[in-house]
C-alpha cells in the first residue's frame, strides 16, 4: 500500500493521507483578520447609514453617481477580504514522489531547464568575463 494514500472502500479510490493544500494563515492570524474584517464592516455600516440620510440628497443623479463610486470603493476591499481568508499553499508535509522527474519525460539524472532557446536575443552565448 502506498504510504501517501489510503483506500476509500466505498468508492475504491485512493484518498490522500495529507491534504494537498493548507491554509496560509495560522489560527491566530485568521482571528486577527476576522477582527479587522468585522471592524471594517461596522465602519462601512456606520458610513452607509450616514451617507444615505435624506438630507444629503440634493441632486438625485449626482447622488446616485457618487454612491456608485463609493460603493465600488467598498466592494473592492470586500472582494480582497473574501480571498484573503481563503488563501492556500501547497502542503509542505507532502512527500515528494521518487519518480517525479520521470513523470514529465526527463531523465532522473539530469536537471531540466525551462528555456530551450538561444542564450540571448542575438542567438549565441554571451562572452564570459575574465576576472
C-alpha positions as CSV (number, residue, x, y, z in Angstrom):
1,X,0.0,0.0,0.0
2,X,1.2,3.5,-0.8
3,X,2.1,5.4,2.4
4,X,0.8,8.6,0.8
5,X,-2.8,7.5,0.5
6,X,-5.5,5.3,2.0
7,X,-8.1,3.3,0.0
8,X,-11.6,4.6,0.3
9,X,-13.5,1.3,0.3
10,X,-16.9,2.9,-0.7
11,X,-15.6,4.4,-3.9
12,X,-12.5,2.3,-4.5
13,X,-10.3,5.4,-5.0
14,X,-7.1,6.4,-3.2
15,X,-7.6,9.3,-0.9
16,X,-4.5,11.4,0.0
17,X,-3.2,10.9,3.5
18,X,-2.3,14.6,3.7
19,X,-4.3,17.4,2.1
20,X,-2.7,18.9,-1.0
21,X,-3.4,22.5,0.1
22,X,-3.2,24.0,3.6
23,X,-4.1,27.5,4.9
24,X,-1.5,30.2,4.6
25,X,-2.7,32.0,7.7
26,X,-2.4,30.5,11.2
27,X,-5.4,30.4,13.5
28,X,-4.1,33.5,15.3
29,X,-3.7,35.4,12.1
30,X,-7.1,34.3,10.9
31,X,-8.6,35.6,14.2
32,X,-6.8,38.9,13.7
33,X,-8.1,39.2,10.1
34,X,-11.6,38.3,11.2
35,X,-11.5,41.1,13.8
36,X,-10.2,43.6,11.2
37,X,-13.0,42.5,8.8
38,X,-15.6,43.0,11.5
39,X,-14.3,46.4,12.3
40,X,-14.2,47.3,8.6
41,X,-17.8,46.1,8.2
42,X,-19.0,48.0,11.2
43,X,-17.4,51.2,9.9
44,X,-18.9,50.7,6.4
45,X,-22.3,50.2,8.1
46,X,-22.0,53.5,10.0
47,X,-20.8,55.3,6.9
48,X,-23.6,53.9,4.8
49,X,-26.2,54.9,7.4
50,X,-24.8,58.4,7.4
51,X,-24.4,58.6,3.6
52,X,-28.0,57.7,2.8
53,X,-29.6,60.3,5.1
54,X,-32.3,62.1,3.1
55,X,-30.8,65.5,3.9
56,X,-27.7,64.5,1.8
57,X,-29.7,64.1,-1.4
58,X,-29.7,67.5,-3.2
59,X,-29.5,66.2,-6.8
60,X,-30.6,62.6,-7.2
61,X,-28.5,61.9,-10.3
62,X,-25.3,63.3,-8.8
63,X,-26.0,61.4,-5.5
64,X,-26.5,58.2,-7.4
65,X,-23.2,58.7,-9.3
66,X,-21.3,59.4,-6.1
67,X,-23.0,56.5,-4.4
68,X,-21.8,54.2,-7.2
69,X,-18.2,55.5,-6.8
70,X,-18.3,55.0,-3.1
71,X,-19.9,51.5,-3.5
72,X,-17.0,50.5,-5.8
73,X,-14.6,51.6,-3.1
74,X,-16.5,49.4,-0.6
75,X,-16.9,46.4,-2.8
76,X,-13.2,46.1,-3.7
77,X,-11.9,45.6,-0.1
78,X,-14.7,43.1,0.5
79,X,-13.5,41.2,-2.6
80,X,-10.0,41.3,-1.2
81,X,-11.1,40.1,2.2
82,X,-13.0,37.2,0.7
83,X,-9.9,35.8,-0.9
84,X,-7.6,36.8,2.0
85,X,-9.4,34.4,4.3
86,X,-9.2,31.5,1.8
87,X,-5.5,31.7,0.8
88,X,-3.9,28.3,0.4
89,X,-0.4,27.0,-0.2
90,X,1.0,23.6,-1.1
91,X,1.3,21.3,1.9
92,X,4.9,21.2,3.0
93,X,4.2,17.8,4.7
94,X,3.6,16.1,1.4
95,X,6.5,13.7,0.5
96,X,7.9,14.2,-3.0
97,X,7.4,11.1,-5.1
98,X,10.5,9.2,-6.0
99,X,9.7,9.2,-9.7
100,X,8.6,12.8,-10.0
101,X,11.1,13.6,-12.8
102,X,10.1,10.6,-14.9
103,X,6.5,11.7,-14.9
104,X,7.5,14.7,-17.1
105,X,9.7,12.9,-19.6
106,X,13.1,13.9,-18.1
107,X,16.0,11.7,-17.3
108,X,16.2,11.5,-13.5
109,X,20.0,12.1,-13.6
110,X,19.8,15.4,-15.4
111,X,18.5,18.8,-14.3
112,X,15.8,20.2,-16.6
113,X,15.7,23.8,-17.8
114,X,12.7,26.0,-18.7
115,X,14.5,27.7,-21.6
116,X,15.5,25.6,-24.7
117,X,16.1,28.5,-26.9
118,X,19.2,30.7,-27.5
119,X,21.1,32.1,-24.6
120,X,20.3,35.7,-25.6
121,X,18.5,37.7,-28.3
122,X,21.4,37.5,-30.8
123,X,21.2,33.7,-30.9
124,X,24.6,33.0,-29.4
125,X,26.0,32.8,-25.9
126,X,27.3,35.9,-24.3
127,X,31.1,36.2,-23.8
128,X,32.4,35.2,-20.4
129,X,34.0,37.9,-18.4
130,X,37.5,37.2,-17.2
131,X,38.4,38.5,-13.8
